[in-house]
């Protein structure tokens, strides 16, 4: 989710892992590489993945910097991207894989959604994919990572309410598109 660069997606997105934790390979893998983990960053709180041949049901909610994973009806993981300010260490002090070179706090909270085609040679199948745009506007201030100070800061924006409506609301996006197209 939140993929901002489709050609170099690995460091420029948040990968929510899909894996068969019942297989020998994945059951022995690092927990941050197992099913419903934020890959390389945060393991799920418990394993609710079904055995091969059964369908798993995910609900993944992305609201600004907060991402929540519900797997088979149980909340199993959540992440506040603002806490991941390093590309080398997770907030709990564990190491991040070296190929994940961008801190999650620096990612935009909008972008493409990608679906894995196969994993470790095993095919992955999807069905009944539904996307729902949340129309409730964020009440959180606009926050950004200031590289110079190394701090998360709040941005003061004149007309912030109008900007949020324009970019976060379907009617706002339609209005913007109508005004911009010639």
C-alpha positions in Angstrom: 0.0 0.0 0.0 1.0 3.7 -0.3 3.3 2.8 -3.2 4.8 6.1 -4.5 7.2 4.6 -7.1 6.0 1.6 -9.2 9.4 1.1 -10.7 11.2 1.0 -7.4 8.3 -0.2 -5.2 10.2 -2.1 -2.5 11.5 0.8 -0.5 8.7 3.1 -1.6 5.7 1.2 -0.2 4.4 -0.6 2.9 4.4 -4.4 2.2 1.8 -6.4 4.1 3.0 -10.0 4.0 1.0 -12.8 2.5 2.6 -16.2 3.3 1.7 -19.8 4.1 2.8 -19.9 7.8 1.9 -23.6 7.9 4.7 -24.5 5.4 8.1 -25.4 6.8 9.8 -22.5 5.0 7.5 -19.8 6.4 6.9 -21.3 9.8 10.7 -21.0 10.5 11.1 -17.5 9.0 11.5 -14.4 11.0 8.1 -13.3 12.4 8.3 -10.0 10.5 8.4 -12.1 7.3 5.3 -14.2 8.2 1.7 -13.7 7.2 0.0 -10.4 8.2 3.3 -8.8 9.2 4.5 -5.4 7.9 7.3 -7.0 6.1 10.7 -6.5 7.9 9.1 -4.1 10.3 6.5 -5.6 12.6 5.2 -9.1 13.2 1.5 -9.9 13.6 0.3 -10.2 17.2 -1.0 -13.7 16.5 -1.4 -16.2 13.6 -4.9 -16.6 12.3 -3.9 -17.7 8.8 -5.9 -20.6 7.5 -4.3 -23.8 6.2 -3.7 -24.2 2.4 -6.8 -24.7 0.4 -8.9 -22.4 2.6 -9.5 -18.7 1.8 -8.2 -16.1 4.1 -10.1 -12.8 4.5 -8.1 -9.6 5.0 -9.5 -6.2 5.9 -6.7 -3.6 5.5 -7.5 -0.1 6.5 -5.2 2.8 5.6 -6.1 6.1 7.3 -3.4 8.7 7.0 -0.3 7.2 8.9 -2.3 4.4 10.6 -2.6 1.0 8.9 -4.6 -1.8 10.5 -4.8 -5.4 9.4 -7.7 -7.7 10.3 -7.2 -11.3 9.2 -10.1 -13.8 9.3 -12.1 -11.5 11.6 -9.4 -10.7 14.2 -7.2 -7.6 14.5 -3.7 -8.9 14.1 -1.5 -5.9 13.4 -1.4 -2.2 13.2 1.3 0.4 12.4 1.6 4.1 12.8 4.1 5.0 10.1 5.2 8.1 12.0 7.0 5.8 14.5 9.4 4.3 11.8 11.8 7.2 11.5 14.9 5.1 10.7 15.6 2.8 7.7 18.0 0.7 9.8 16.1 0.0 13.0 12.5 -0.6 13.9 11.1 1.3 16.9 11.6 -1.8 19.0 15.3 -1.8 18.2 15.3 -4.8 15.8 17.1 -4.5 12.4 15.3 -3.6 9.2 16.3 -5.5 6.1 19.0 -3.5 4.2 16.9 -3.3 1.0 14.2 -1.4 2.7 16.1 1.9 2.5 13.4 4.5 3.2 11.9 5.2 6.7 8.2 4.6 6.6 7.6 8.0 8.2 8.8 9.6 5.0 6.3 7.8 2.7 3.3 9.7 1.4 0.0 8.4 2.8 -1.4 8.1 -0.7 -0.3 5.9 -3.6 -0.8 2.7 -5.5 -1.9 -0.6 -4.1 0.0 -3.7 -5.4 -0.9 -7.3 -5.2 1.7 -10.1 -5.2 1.5 -12.6 -8.1 3.4 -15.4 -6.4 5.6 -15.7 -3.4 8.7 -17.9 -3.1 7.6 -19.8 -6.2 4.1 -20.5 -4.8 1.1 -19.0 -6.7 -1.2 -16.6 -4.8 -4.9 -16.4 -5.7 -7.3 -13.5 -4.9 -11.1 -13.2 -5.0 -13.7 -10.7 -4.1 -11.3 -7.7 -3.8 -13.2 -4.6 -2.7 -11.8 -1.1 -2.3 -13.7 1.5 -0.2 -12.7 5.1 -0.2 -13.2 6.6 3.2 -14.9 10.0 2.8 -14.5 11.2 6.4 -11.8 13.9 6.4 -8.8 13.6 8.6 -8.8 15.8 11.7 -5.1 15.3 12.2 -2.7 18.1 11.3 -0.5 17.7 8.3 2.8 16.3 9.7 6.1 15.8 7.9 9.6 14.7 8.7 12.1 17.6 8.7 15.4 16.1 7.5 17.4 19.1 8.7 16.1 18.9 12.3 15.4 15.2 12.4 12.0 15.9 13.9 8.4 15.3 13.0 6.8 18.7 12.5 3.4 20.1 12.0 2.9 22.1 8.8 0.9 25.3 9.0 -1.1 25.6 5.8 -3.4 28.5 4.9 -6.8 27.0 3.8 -5.9 23.6 5.1 -9.6 22.6 5.5 -10.3 23.4 1.8 -7.2 21.6 0.7 -8.1 18.5 2.7 -11.6 18.6 1.2 -10.2 19.0 -2.3 -7.7 16.1 -2.1 -9.4 13.7 0.3 -13.1 13.9 -0.7 -14.5 12.4 -3.9 -16.5 15.6 -4.7 -13.4 17.7 -4.0 -11.3 15.6 -6.4 -14.0 15.8 -9.0 -14.1 19.6 -8.6 -10.4 19.8 -8.9 -10.3 17.7 -12.0 -13.1 19.8 -13.6 -11.1 23.0 -12.9 -7.8 21.7 -14.1 -8.8 20.0 -17.3 -8.9 22.4 -20.2 
